[in-house]
Amino acid sequence: MDSFDGLAGNWDGHVVLIHHSEWQRRRDVAAWVRSGLDLGAKVIYTERAHVADRSLRSLLTDEQVDAFGAISRGQLRVLAASDETYTAAWQVSMVEDALAEGYPEVWWSGEAETAWSIMTPAAHADVEWETDRLCESRPVSILCQYPAKLPPATLDAVCAMHGGGVRESLLRTSPCAEGMVLAGEADASNEQVTRSALRAATSAFVRDRFVLDLRALRFLDVAGVRSLLAGTAAYRSSGGVVCLRNARSSVDRVLRLLGVDRAVGVTVEER
Amino acid sequence: MTSDVGHIRSGSYSHDLLLHDHDGDMVEGIRAFVEQGLASGGHVIVHSTESRVAMLRQALGSHPRLEYGLDSDLYLSPSSTLFAYQRKMAESAEPLELWATGTVPLGDDDESHAAWARYESLVNEVLGAYAFHGLCTYDTSALPARVIAAAKATHPCVSTGAHRATSPDYQHPADFLGNPLARVPEPPQAPPAVTLVLQDLHDLRGVRHRVAETACSGALPRSAVEDFVTATNEALVNGLVHGRAPVDLTLWVEPSKLTCRITDAGDGIPNTLSGYRYPNASGPRGLWAARQLCDDLFVSNLPDGGCSVLLATG
């Protein structure tokens, strides 16, 4: 079973899916399509033309999602990537058309590697920032798929441009009014992702108190603690305070054992 | 061969053994130690059983920097006592000089005697970097010869209060753990509940869940099982990151005891006492945390390469 039972439902906003393996990517994309279809959203998927092993149709068939029914009734649309599919004007028109057809919202996904086959990563980053604004201005949720093996600075930037948060095989982050929710399991396997997600969230945060809600964090190890401190170090050294809230008892014991409650710029709220 | 070593040096570490066969010798030895501790400006803790504390309080009187304590409050378990002392020393805001004297509780069976003997030995590793002074009193008229032999092997110096000399039988903690007196636990004879193999860090999550599911069938409290799972996770990370895959895990579940053995295929670990010293700000702390999240954790090198970590709780 997925470790996000009960958590996976939230794909709102401009979200980045960080995948460590093709197996994980296929499983999560299938879950995303299924949720979008169930919700009655228009689901749009951009993929490289003629790359059979990355085709959404075969992925959905393998994962037993009924793609053909959804395609024939027009709810699911698979697009071949081209220069045009990455322009803001064209994306807006696609969204407007879908809303005009009566869909309450639009879900869109594609792999970063698809974009990189058409444009440079730098040009694609500009598109991503545009996309982030599109998600804020219209009922649109976009899932961008990135491989986990990225240089740390790139991973930081990718997390920063996805305001809806990060989905990883064990971990999920989402923004909340006072800061961020960190859910799932933070361990040695996702140390870089946790650090980048926190760095992105705290660097964009203007207030001097950042709440990290841990109620849905089920496991934290020494590497997770390291990423938690490193990811918030710049924010704390410029005077910000990170407030760790709602940690379950096993997580709370690890935080205190490793002295997080005594670190500069951190408060661990009493349970 | 013993050699006189003079007075305890203030600011350094010492861990002395005081052997006595009647209370008068014990009181005089403790008196000399307490006086020196107070004269150094340090904090002095005298702990023992209730009746001995009453006797010592009468003999030594009171002082703002002299504290009396009961063994039952101080000694929760060997590992938590060790690290509680270490935290007190390492995390003190001001320089702290601590003088602690009394009897170690020892327990009432061979297994518990050996656990406290390992504690006495590991004090030298865990607290060796601090201005910590221990004077441990052992009653030769009441304790088994085996316990006295272990005490001689775990205290660098023997003292009468007036005189101190090096202990000729003293062994470095890494060597003492190989001494039969230390009785380092072995995995149970019974067949294991689970065996698993990890290839990389992405296998951790599934293994943690298997260990947690299997371990909670016993009678241990939930918090002990959770901490055991975290300790196991750290030992696995250690094997995958500092050793080499595949990393094998074997778990035994007894009604109120969990035992886990983790072996990797690396070149072995340079220091089997890793994780006893207080970690540096930027240094690794996985084994240090793991040692505090279970009751016992032993690291050894396998004869044909690789490292083995044995963890136990309960």
Contacts between the chains, C-beta under 8 A, distances in Angstrom:
chain1	res1	chain2	res2	distance
A	3	B	205	6.7
A	20	B	202	5.9
A	21	B	202	7.5
A	169	B	202	7.3
A	169	B	205	7.8
A	170	B	205	5.6
A	185	B	205	6.0
A	185	B	208	8.0
A	187	B	201	7.6
A	187	B	204	5.7
A	187	B	205	6.9
A	187	B	233	6.8
A	187	B	237	7.9
A	188	B	201	5.0
A	188	B	204	6.5
A	188	B	233	8.0
A	188	B	237	4.6
A	188	B	240	7.8
A	188	B	241	7.1
A	189	B	200	8.0
A	189	B	201	4.0
A	189	B	202	5.1
A	189	B	204	5.7
A	189	B	205	6.9
A	219	B	205	8.0
A	219	B	208	6.7
A	219	B	230	7.7
A	219	B	233	7.9
A	221	B	230	6.3
A	221	B	233	5.2
A	221	B	234	6.4
A	221	B	237	7.0
A	221	B	286	7.9
A	222	B	234	5.8
A	222	B	237	7.5
A	222	B	285	5.7
A	222	B	286	4.7
A	222	B	289	5.3
A	223	B	237	6.7
A	223	B	286	7.9
A	249	B	223	6.5
A	249	B	226	7.7
A	250	B	223	7.1
A	250	B	226	4.0
A	250	B	227	7.2
A	250	B	230	7.0
A	253	B	223	7.5
A	253	B	226	7.9
A	253	B	227	6.7
A	253	B	293	8.0
A	254	B	230	6.2
A	254	B	289	7.4
A	257	B	289	5.8
A	257	B	292	6.1
A	257	B	293	7.2
A	258	B	285	6.7
A	258	B	289	6.3
A	259	B	91	7.5
A	262	B	91	7.4
